[in-house]
Structure formats: structure tokens, C-alpha cells
Amino acid sequence: MNDQTFSLQPFPSTKSLPNLRIAGNIARNGNKVVIRYMLEGNLKEIALAFAQRLVEKPTGGIASPSNTPSRKHELWKDTCFEFFIGIKDSLRYWEFNLSPAGHWNVYRFDGYREGMQEETAFEKLPFNVQNQAEGLALVLDVDLDKIVSADQAIEVGITIVIKDRDGEVTYWALTHRGAEADFHLQDSFIIEL
């Protein structure tokens, strides 16, 4: 098993940055990848939407809230945990988006921001979000068999978009290699698994 820890850094900005620490670990065992993010700091400053629980109707049955976790587009417009997986020595890569509310999506690209398509190999992407005394933890356990083979080396970029309560957005990543915040630059996929 290949297990690595990480720490994310904000893209340099002249604006005030939230006082946060974002770290975690990622591991690959065969073709199963487990990623754990830990978001610590003043979370009251951050716009965080959480999943609503299903509730029982007074007349019987279950009421399903409109934001029951599901596949959704444009999650990066709000606070969103993300990671990118590329096949070593290939232009193809995938973007995984995970909302604290439980919504998710996976996109496939043929090259740098080219050929973006929803990756239909994944019908669901269950992950856990937990409020803890020291912060917020998000853990995803995903099998990559449907998109890469276990013998292919992968390169990973780990990122997060943070939206504060005033609507300001900051971009956090393992490294920032461009003049602007750009999570799609494959030379920033610096974890090899």
C-alpha cells in the first residue's frame, strides 16, 4: 500500500485569507484509493452546506429533501473538496468534486481542459463528512477499476475551493504552478500512487 500525507496551501492573494489548515492523507491499495481531508480553523467564516437527513412524514413514509445528496454540476462554485487523477505519461485525467452536502461529480478530460465529459463509470460516489471537535473531516473510499487498471501509475492533485460567508473564494492546492489558480495543470499532480 502506498500512503502519503498532504497539506494544502492557498493561492497567493492580496485579499485576506481565511485562517485555515487543510491536510490529510491519501492511500492506494491495489486499485482502491482512500482520501481523507481534515479542514481545521475558524469554520464559522466558511460557507458550508451539509446534507439534510431524510425525515419521516407525519402521515407515514419518508419526505425527501430537495438537496438529498446526488450527482450535481458546478460544485466548485461553493466550498468543494476536489482531487484530480491522471495516468502517468498520459494527457487523460479525471476531476472528482465532493460537496460537504454530499453532492458529487466526476469529470473526464482528454487533455488540459479538453473534452470535458461527465464520467459515467461512476453511478454513485459515497463519502463521509463528519463534524469533529477540531474541524471537519471528509473521507472517500473509491475503486478506480472502472477508469484505470491497478498496474497503471497515477498522479494526483489534491485541491479545495473555499467560499467564505461573504462570497469570497480562495483556492487551495498541494502546489500552485500557474500565474493564476488552476487546478488542471498536470504538473501540479505531484502525488504518485
CYANA upper distance limits for C-alpha pairs under 8 A (distance plus 0.5 A):
  1 MET  CA     27 ALA  CA      7.34
  1 MET  CA     28 ARG  CA      6.26
  1 MET  CA     29 ASN  CA      5.14
  1 MET  CA     30 GLY  CA      7.85
  2 ASN  CA     27 ALA  CA      5.88
  2 ASN  CA     28 ARG  CA      5.80
  2 ASN  CA     29 ASN  CA      7.16
  2 ASN  CA    193 LEU  CA      6.73
  3 ASP  CA     25 ASN  CA      7.48
  3 ASP  CA     26 ILE  CA      6.22
  3 ASP  CA     27 ALA  CA      4.53
  3 ASP  CA     28 ARG  CA      7.04
  4 GLN  CA     25 ASN  CA      5.97
  4 GLN  CA     26 ILE  CA      5.93
  4 GLN  CA     27 ALA  CA      6.73
  4 GLN  CA    191 ILE  CA      8.39
  5 THR  CA     23 ALA  CA      7.98
  5 THR  CA     24 GLY  CA      6.14
  5 THR  CA     25 ASN  CA      4.53
  5 THR  CA     26 ILE  CA      6.86
  6 PHE  CA     23 ALA  CA      5.94
  6 PHE  CA     24 GLY  CA      5.86
  6 PHE  CA     25 ASN  CA      6.18
  6 PHE  CA     26 ILE  CA      8.27
  6 PHE  CA    174 LEU  CA      7.62
  7 SER  CA     21 ARG  CA      8.38
  7 SER  CA     22 ILE  CA      6.36
  7 SER  CA     23 ALA  CA      4.65
  7 SER  CA     24 GLY  CA      7.08
  7 SER  CA    174 LEU  CA      6.86
  8 LEU  CA     21 ARG  CA      8.19
  8 LEU  CA     22 ILE  CA      5.99
  8 LEU  CA     23 ALA  CA      6.56
  8 LEU  CA    158 ILE  CA      8.16
  8 LEU  CA    159 THR  CA      7.49
  8 LEU  CA    172 TRP  CA      6.09
  8 LEU  CA    173 ALA  CA      5.24
  8 LEU  CA    174 LEU  CA      5.24
  8 LEU  CA    175 THR  CA      7.91
  9 GLN  CA     22 ILE  CA      8.27
  9 GLN  CA    172 TRP  CA      5.59
  9 GLN  CA    173 ALA  CA      5.92
  9 GLN  CA    174 LEU  CA      6.66
  9 GLN  CA    175 THR  CA      7.28
 10 PRO  CA     17 LEU  CA      8.41
 10 PRO  CA    170 THR  CA      7.26
 10 PRO  CA    171 TYR  CA      6.10
 10 PRO  CA    172 TRP  CA      4.68
 10 PRO  CA    173 ALA  CA      7.06
 11 PHE  CA    170 THR  CA      7.57
 11 PHE  CA    171 TYR  CA      6.11
 11 PHE  CA    172 TRP  CA      6.49
 11 PHE  CA    173 ALA  CA      8.06
 11 PHE  CA    176 HIS  CA      7.02
 11 PHE  CA    181 ALA  CA      6.62
 13 SER  CA     17 LEU  CA      8.04
 17 LEU  CA    170 THR  CA      7.80
 18 PRO  CA     42 ASN  CA      8.07
 18 PRO  CA     45 GLU  CA      7.76
 18 PRO  CA    164 ASP  CA      8.30
 19 ASN  CA     41 GLY  CA      6.36
 19 ASN  CA     42 ASN  CA      6.69
 20 LEU  CA     39 LEU  CA      7.53
 20 LEU  CA     40 GLU  CA      6.13
 20 LEU  CA     41 GLY  CA      4.95
 20 LEU  CA     42 ASN  CA      7.04
 20 LEU  CA     43 LEU  CA      8.35
 21 ARG  CA     38 MET  CA      8.45
 21 ARG  CA     39 LEU  CA      6.48
 21 ARG  CA     40 GLU  CA      5.57
 21 ARG  CA     41 GLY  CA      6.60
 22 ILE  CA     37 TYR  CA      7.49
 22 ILE  CA     38 MET  CA      6.19
 22 ILE  CA     39 LEU  CA      5.20
 22 ILE  CA     40 GLU  CA      6.84
 23 ALA  CA     37 TYR  CA      6.37
 23 ALA  CA     38 MET  CA      5.82
 23 ALA  CA     39 LEU  CA      7.29
 24 GLY  CA     35 ILE  CA      7.98
 24 GLY  CA     36 ARG  CA      5.73
 24 GLY  CA     37 TYR  CA      5.00
 24 GLY  CA     38 MET  CA      5.99
 25 ASN  CA     35 ILE  CA      6.40
 25 ASN  CA     36 ARG  CA      5.87
 25 ASN  CA     37 TYR  CA      7.38
 26 ILE  CA     33 VAL  CA      7.56
 26 ILE  CA     34 VAL  CA      6.12
 26 ILE  CA     35 ILE  CA      4.80
 26 ILE  CA     36 ARG  CA      6.82
 27 ALA  CA     33 VAL  CA      6.10
 27 ALA  CA     34 VAL  CA      5.80
 27 ALA  CA     35 ILE  CA      7.04
 27 ALA  CA    193 LEU  CA      8.10
 28 ARG  CA     32 LYS  CA      6.10
 28 ARG  CA     33 VAL  CA      4.98
 28 ARG  CA     34 VAL  CA      7.06
 28 ARG  CA    193 LEU  CA      6.77
 29 ASN  CA     33 VAL  CA      7.04
 30 GLY  CA    150 ALA  CA      6.10
 31 ASN  CA    143 ASP  CA      6.44
 31 ASN  CA    144 LEU  CA      6.01
 31 ASN  CA    145 ASP  CA      6.64
 31 ASN  CA    148 VAL  CA      8.50
 31 ASN  CA    149 SER  CA      7.52
 31 ASN  CA    150 ALA  CA      5.20
 32 LYS  CA    141 ASP  CA      7.53
 32 LYS  CA    142 VAL  CA      6.20
 32 LYS  CA    143 ASP  CA      4.88
 32 LYS  CA    144 LEU  CA      6.57
 32 LYS  CA    145 ASP  CA      8.42
 33 VAL  CA    141 ASP  CA      6.32
 33 VAL  CA    142 VAL  CA      5.85
 33 VAL  CA    143 ASP  CA      6.80
 33 VAL  CA    144 LEU  CA      7.75
 34 VAL  CA    139 VAL  CA      7.70
 34 VAL  CA    140 LEU  CA      6.13
 34 VAL  CA    141 ASP  CA      4.85
 34 VAL  CA    142 VAL  CA      6.87
 35 ILE  CA    139 VAL  CA      6.26
 35 ILE  CA    140 LEU  CA      5.90
 35 ILE  CA    141 ASP  CA      7.12
 36 ARG  CA    137 ALA  CA      7.53
 36 ARG  CA    138 LEU  CA      6.22
 36 ARG  CA    139 VAL  CA      4.91
 36 ARG  CA    140 LEU  CA      7.08
 37 TYR  CA    137 ALA  CA      6.14
 37 TYR  CA    138 LEU  CA      5.68
 37 TYR  CA    139 VAL  CA      6.95
 38 MET  CA    135 GLY  CA      7.43
 38 MET  CA    136 LEU  CA      6.34
 38 MET  CA    137 ALA  CA      5.11
 38 MET  CA    138 LEU  CA      7.16
 39 LEU  CA    135 GLY  CA      6.08
 39 LEU  CA    136 LEU  CA      5.57
 39 LEU  CA    137 ALA  CA      6.80
 40 GLU  CA    134 GLU  CA      6.61
 40 GLU  CA    135 GLY  CA      4.99
 40 GLU  CA    136 LEU  CA      7.06
 41 GLY  CA    134 GLU  CA      8.30
 41 GLY  CA    135 GLY  CA      7.25
 42 ASN  CA     46 ILE  CA      8.24
 43 LEU  CA    135 GLY  CA      7.81
 45 GLU  CA    164 ASP  CA      6.09
 45 GLU  CA    165 ARG  CA      6.27
 46 ILE  CA     79 THR  CA      8.37
 46 ILE  CA    162 ILE  CA      7.48
 46 ILE  CA    163 LYS  CA      6.49
 46 ILE  CA    164 ASP  CA      4.63
 46 ILE  CA    165 ARG  CA      5.95
 47 ALA  CA     78 ASP  CA      8.09
 47 ALA  CA     79 THR  CA      7.16
 47 ALA  CA    162 ILE  CA      8.34
 47 ALA  CA    163 LYS  CA      6.19
 47 ALA  CA    164 ASP  CA      5.57
 47 ALA  CA    165 ARG  CA      5.45
 48 LEU  CA     79 THR  CA      6.93
 48 LEU  CA    100 PRO  CA      7.12
 48 LEU  CA    101 ALA  CA      8.31
 49 ALA  CA     99 SER  CA      8.32
 49 ALA  CA    100 PRO  CA      6.47
 49 ALA  CA    101 ALA  CA      5.62
 50 PHE  CA    100 PRO  CA      5.90
 50 PHE  CA    101 ALA  CA      4.33
 50 PHE  CA    102 GLY  CA      7.63
 51 ALA  CA     67 ASN  CA      7.74
 51 ALA  CA     68 THR  CA      7.19
 51 ALA  CA     69 PRO  CA      7.02
 51 ALA  CA    100 PRO  CA      7.62
 51 ALA  CA    101 ALA  CA      4.52
 51 ALA  CA    102 GLY  CA      6.15
 52 GLN  CA     65 PRO  CA      7.39
 52 GLN  CA     67 ASN  CA      7.55
 52 GLN  CA     68 THR  CA      7.02
 52 GLN  CA    101 ALA  CA      8.06
 53 ARG  CA     65 PRO  CA      8.29
 53 ARG  CA     68 THR  CA      8.28
 54 LEU  CA     62 ILE  CA      7.11
 54 LEU  CA     63 ALA  CA      6.64
 54 LEU  CA     64 SER  CA      6.09
 54 LEU  CA     65 PRO  CA      7.18
 54 LEU  CA     68 THR  CA      8.42
 55 VAL  CA     62 ILE  CA      6.28
 55 VAL  CA     63 ALA  CA      6.00
 55 VAL  CA     64 SER  CA      7.65
 56 GLU  CA     60 GLY  CA      7.00
 56 GLU  CA     61 GLY  CA      6.38
 56 GLU  CA     62 ILE  CA      5.03
 56 GLU  CA     63 ALA  CA      6.41
 57 LYS  CA     61 GLY  CA      6.19
 57 LYS  CA     62 ILE  CA      6.09
 57 LYS  CA     63 ALA  CA      6.22
 64 SER  CA     68 THR  CA      7.29
 68 THR  CA    102 GLY  CA      8.29
 68 THR  CA    103 HIS  CA      8.41
 69 PRO  CA    101 ALA  CA      7.07
 69 PRO  CA    102 GLY  CA      5.16
 69 PRO  CA    103 HIS  CA      5.08
 69 PRO  CA    104 TRP  CA      8.15
 70 SER  CA    102 GLY  CA      7.53
 70 SER  CA    103 HIS  CA      5.33
 70 SER  CA    104 TRP  CA      6.83
 70 SER  CA    124 LYS  CA      8.25
 71 ARG  CA    103 HIS  CA      6.16
 71 ARG  CA    104 TRP  CA      5.41
 71 ARG  CA    105 ASN  CA      5.75
 71 ARG  CA    124 LYS  CA      7.97
 72 LYS  CA    103 HIS  CA      6.64
 72 LYS  CA    104 TRP  CA      6.44
 72 LYS  CA    105 ASN  CA      6.50
 73 HIS  CA    105 ASN  CA      7.24
 75 LEU  CA     79 THR  CA      8.13
 75 LEU  CA     80 CYS  CA      6.70
 75 LEU  CA     97 ASN  CA      7.15
 75 LEU  CA     98 LEU  CA      8.03
 75 LEU  CA     99 SER  CA      7.10
 75 LEU  CA    103 HIS  CA      8.34
 75 LEU  CA    104 TRP  CA      7.97
 76 TRP  CA     80 CYS  CA      5.92
 76 TRP  CA     97 ASN  CA      7.79
 76 TRP  CA    161 VAL  CA      6.87
 77 LYS  CA    161 VAL  CA      8.47
 78 ASP  CA    161 VAL  CA      7.48
 78 ASP  CA    162 ILE  CA      7.40
 78 ASP  CA    163 LYS  CA      6.06
 78 ASP  CA    169 VAL  CA      8.45
 79 THR  CA     99 SER  CA      7.32
 79 THR  CA    100 PRO  CA      8.08
 79 THR  CA    160 ILE  CA      7.86
 79 THR  CA    161 VAL  CA      5.67
 79 THR  CA    162 ILE  CA      5.02
 79 THR  CA    163 LYS  CA      5.54
 80 CYS  CA     97 ASN  CA      6.95
 80 CYS  CA     98 LEU  CA      6.20
 80 CYS  CA     99 SER  CA      5.39
 80 CYS  CA    100 PRO  CA      7.50
 80 CYS  CA    160 ILE  CA      6.19
 80 CYS  CA    161 VAL  CA      5.62
 80 CYS  CA    162 ILE  CA      7.24
 81 PHE  CA     97 ASN  CA      6.48
 81 PHE  CA     98 LEU  CA      5.52
 81 PHE  CA     99 SER  CA      6.76
 81 PHE  CA    100 PRO  CA      8.28
 81 PHE  CA    159 THR  CA      6.94
 81 PHE  CA    160 ILE  CA      4.99
 81 PHE  CA    161 VAL  CA      7.00
 82 GLU  CA     95 GLU  CA      7.58
 82 GLU  CA     96 PHE  CA      5.94
 82 GLU  CA     97 ASN  CA      5.19
 82 GLU  CA     98 LEU  CA      6.60
 82 GLU  CA    158 ILE  CA      6.75
 82 GLU  CA    159 THR  CA      5.56
 82 GLU  CA    160 ILE  CA      5.87
 82 GLU  CA    161 VAL  CA      8.20
 83 PHE  CA     95 GLU  CA      6.51
 83 PHE  CA     96 PHE  CA      5.85
 83 PHE  CA     97 ASN  CA      7.52
 83 PHE  CA    156 VAL  CA      7.42
 83 PHE  CA    157 GLY  CA      6.00
 83 PHE  CA    158 ILE  CA      4.85
 83 PHE  CA    159 THR  CA      6.10
 83 PHE  CA    160 ILE  CA      8.40
 84 PHE  CA     93 TYR  CA      7.35
 84 PHE  CA     94 TRP  CA      6.00
 84 PHE  CA     95 GLU  CA      5.09
 84 PHE  CA     96 PHE  CA      6.69
 84 PHE  CA    156 VAL  CA      5.94
 84 PHE  CA    157 GLY  CA      5.38
 84 PHE  CA    158 ILE  CA      6.90
 84 PHE  CA    184 HIS  CA      8.27
 84 PHE  CA    189 PHE  CA      7.70
 85 ILE  CA     93 TYR  CA      5.96
 85 ILE  CA     94 TRP  CA      5.71
 85 ILE  CA     95 GLU  CA      7.21
 85 ILE  CA    154 ILE  CA      6.93
 85 ILE  CA    155 GLU  CA      6.24
 85 ILE  CA    156 VAL  CA      5.19
 85 ILE  CA    157 GLY  CA      7.14
 85 ILE  CA    189 PHE  CA      8.04
 86 GLY  CA     90 SER  CA      7.64
 86 GLY  CA     91 LEU  CA      7.84
 86 GLY  CA     92 ARG  CA      6.57
 86 GLY  CA     93 TYR  CA      4.61
 86 GLY  CA     94 TRP  CA      6.94
 86 GLY  CA    154 ILE  CA      6.06
 86 GLY  CA    155 GLU  CA      5.62
 86 GLY  CA    156 VAL  CA      6.88
 86 GLY  CA    186 GLN  CA      8.07
 86 GLY  CA    189 PHE  CA      8.02
 87 ILE  CA     91 LEU  CA      7.98
 87 ILE  CA     92 ARG  CA      7.09
 87 ILE  CA     93 TYR  CA      7.07
 87 ILE  CA    148 VAL  CA      8.18
 87 ILE  CA    152 GLN  CA      7.35
 87 ILE  CA    153 ALA  CA      6.70
 87 ILE  CA    154 ILE  CA      5.11
 87 ILE  CA    155 GLU  CA      6.72
 88 LYS  CA    152 GLN  CA      7.94
 88 LYS  CA    153 ALA  CA      6.05
 88 LYS  CA    154 ILE  CA      5.77
 88 LYS  CA    155 GLU  CA      6.52
 91 LEU  CA    110 ASP  CA      6.68
 91 LEU  CA    111 GLY  CA      5.23
 91 LEU  CA    112 TYR  CA      7.63
 92 ARG  CA    108 ARG  CA      7.89
 92 ARG  CA    109 PHE  CA      6.10
 92 ARG  CA    110 ASP  CA      5.01
 92 ARG  CA    111 GLY  CA      5.86
 93 TYR  CA    108 ARG  CA      6.47
 93 TYR  CA    109 PHE  CA      5.87
 93 TYR  CA    110 ASP  CA      7.27
 93 TYR  CA    111 GLY  CA      7.68
 94 TRP  CA    106 VAL  CA      7.23
 94 TRP  CA    107 TYR  CA      5.96
 94 TRP  CA    108 ARG  CA      4.99
 94 TRP  CA    109 PHE  CA      6.58
 95 GLU  CA    106 VAL  CA      6.02
 95 GLU  CA    107 TYR  CA      5.60
 95 GLU  CA    108 ARG  CA      7.04
 96 PHE  CA    104 TRP  CA      8.00
 96 PHE  CA    105 ASN  CA      6.49
 96 PHE  CA    106 VAL  CA      5.04
 96 PHE  CA    107 TYR  CA      7.17
 97 ASN  CA    104 TRP  CA      5.83
 97 ASN  CA    105 ASN  CA      5.72
 97 ASN  CA    106 VAL  CA      6.77
 98 LEU  CA    102 GLY  CA      7.29
 98 LEU  CA    103 HIS  CA      6.64
 98 LEU  CA    104 TRP  CA      5.14
 98 LEU  CA    105 ASN  CA      7.45
 99 SER  CA    103 HIS  CA      5.62
 99 SER  CA    104 TRP  CA      6.57
100 PRO  CA    129 VAL  CA      6.81
100 PRO  CA    138 LEU  CA      8.21
102 GLY  CA    126 PRO  CA      8.35
102 GLY  CA    127 PHE  CA      7.78
102 GLY  CA    128 ASN  CA      8.38
102 GLY  CA    129 VAL  CA      8.15
104 TRP  CA    125 LEU  CA      7.28
105 ASN  CA    118 GLU  CA      7.98
105 ASN  CA    125 LEU  CA      8.34
106 VAL  CA    118 GLU  CA      6.50
106 VAL  CA    119 GLU  CA      5.93
106 VAL  CA    122 PHE  CA      8.02
107 TYR  CA    116 MET  CA      6.83
107 TYR  CA    117 GLN  CA      5.91
107 TYR  CA    118 GLU  CA      4.91
107 TYR  CA    119 GLU  CA      5.45
108 ARG  CA    115 GLY  CA      8.04
108 ARG  CA    116 MET  CA      6.12
108 ARG  CA    117 GLN  CA      5.77
108 ARG  CA    118 GLU  CA      6.68
108 ARG  CA    119 GLU  CA      5.98
109 PHE  CA    113 ARG  CA      6.83
109 PHE  CA    114 GLU  CA      6.12
109 PHE  CA    115 GLY  CA      5.70
109 PHE  CA    116 MET  CA      5.21
109 PHE  CA    117 GLN  CA      7.16
110 ASP  CA    114 GLU  CA      6.07
110 ASP  CA    115 GLY  CA      5.84
110 ASP  CA    116 MET  CA      7.72
111 GLY  CA    115 GLY  CA      7.62
112 TYR  CA    184 HIS  CA      7.01
112 TYR  CA    185 LEU  CA      7.48
112 TYR  CA    186 GLN  CA      8.11
113 ARG  CA    184 HIS  CA      7.30
121 ALA  CA    146 LYS  CA      6.45
121 ALA  CA    147 ILE  CA      7.68
122 PHE  CA    146 LYS  CA      8.32
125 LEU  CA    142 VAL  CA      7.88
126 PRO  CA    140 LEU  CA      7.48
126 PRO  CA    141 ASP  CA      8.36
127 PHE  CA    138 LEU  CA      7.63
127 PHE  CA    139 VAL  CA      6.20
127 PHE  CA    140 LEU  CA      5.06
127 PHE  CA    141 ASP  CA      7.42
128 ASN  CA    137 ALA  CA      8.42
128 ASN  CA    138 LEU  CA      6.09
128 ASN  CA    139 VAL  CA      5.76
128 ASN  CA    140 LEU  CA      7.11
129 VAL  CA    136 LEU  CA      7.62
129 VAL  CA    137 ALA  CA      6.19
129 VAL  CA    138 LEU  CA      4.96
129 VAL  CA    139 VAL  CA      7.13
130 GLN  CA    136 LEU  CA      6.26
130 GLN  CA    137 ALA  CA      5.68
130 GLN  CA    138 LEU  CA      6.96
131 ASN  CA    135 GLY  CA      6.63
131 ASN  CA    136 LEU  CA      5.21
131 ASN  CA    137 ALA  CA      7.02
132 GLN  CA    136 LEU  CA      6.18
132 GLN  CA    137 ALA  CA      7.53
144 LEU  CA    148 VAL  CA      6.36
144 LEU  CA    149 SER  CA      7.95
144 LEU  CA    150 ALA  CA      8.43
145 ASP  CA    149 SER  CA      6.27
145 ASP  CA    150 ALA  CA      7.51
148 VAL  CA    152 GLN  CA      7.19
153 ALA  CA    192 GLU  CA      7.55
153 ALA  CA    193 LEU  CA      6.49
154 ILE  CA    192 GLU  CA      6.30
154 ILE  CA    193 LEU  CA      5.87
155 GLU  CA    189 PHE  CA      5.88
155 GLU  CA    190 ILE  CA      6.79
155 GLU  CA    191 ILE  CA      6.01
155 GLU  CA    192 GLU  CA      5.06
155 GLU  CA    193 LEU  CA      6.85
156 VAL  CA    189 PHE  CA      5.04
156 VAL  CA    190 ILE  CA      6.57
156 VAL  CA    191 ILE  CA      5.50
156 VAL  CA    192 GLU  CA      6.82
156 VAL  CA    193 LEU  CA      8.13
157 GLY  CA    173 ALA  CA      7.95
157 GLY  CA    174 LEU  CA      7.29
157 GLY  CA    183 PHE  CA      8.01
157 GLY  CA    186 GLN  CA      8.32
157 GLY  CA    188 SER  CA      6.56
157 GLY  CA    189 PHE  CA      4.39
157 GLY  CA    190 ILE  CA      6.66
157 GLY  CA    191 ILE  CA      7.18
158 ILE  CA    173 ALA  CA      6.33
158 ILE  CA    174 LEU  CA      6.49
158 ILE  CA    189 PHE  CA      8.03
159 THR  CA    171 TYR  CA      8.00
159 THR  CA    172 TRP  CA      5.98
159 THR  CA    173 ALA  CA      4.75
159 THR  CA    174 LEU  CA      7.23
159 THR  CA    183 PHE  CA      7.55
160 ILE  CA    171 TYR  CA      6.71
160 ILE  CA    172 TRP  CA      5.71
160 ILE  CA    173 ALA  CA      7.04
161 VAL  CA    169 VAL  CA      7.36
161 VAL  CA    170 THR  CA      6.51
161 VAL  CA    171 TYR  CA      5.40
161 VAL  CA    172 TRP  CA      6.82
162 ILE  CA    169 VAL  CA      6.06
162 ILE  CA    170 THR  CA      5.74
162 ILE  CA    171 TYR  CA      6.89
162 ILE  CA    172 TRP  CA      8.18
163 LYS  CA    167 GLY  CA      6.34
163 LYS  CA    168 GLU  CA      6.10
163 LYS  CA    169 VAL  CA      4.90
163 LYS  CA    170 THR  CA      7.02
164 ASP  CA    168 GLU  CA      5.93
164 ASP  CA    169 VAL  CA      6.95
171 TYR  CA    181 ALA  CA      7.05
173 ALA  CA    183 PHE  CA      7.89
174 LEU  CA    188 SER  CA      7.80
174 LEU  CA    190 ILE  CA      8.10
175 THR  CA    188 SER  CA      6.47
176 HIS  CA    181 ALA  CA      7.12
176 HIS  CA    182 ASP  CA      7.87
176 HIS  CA    183 PHE  CA      8.36
176 HIS  CA    188 SER  CA      7.22
177 ARG  CA    182 ASP  CA      8.44
177 ARG  CA    185 LEU  CA      7.83
177 ARG  CA    187 ASP  CA      7.81
177 ARG  CA    188 SER  CA      6.75
178 GLY  CA    182 ASP  CA      6.97
178 GLY  CA    185 LEU  CA      8.10
183 PHE  CA    188 SER  CA      7.91
184 HIS  CA    188 SER  CA      8.36
185 LEU  CA    189 PHE  CA      7.98
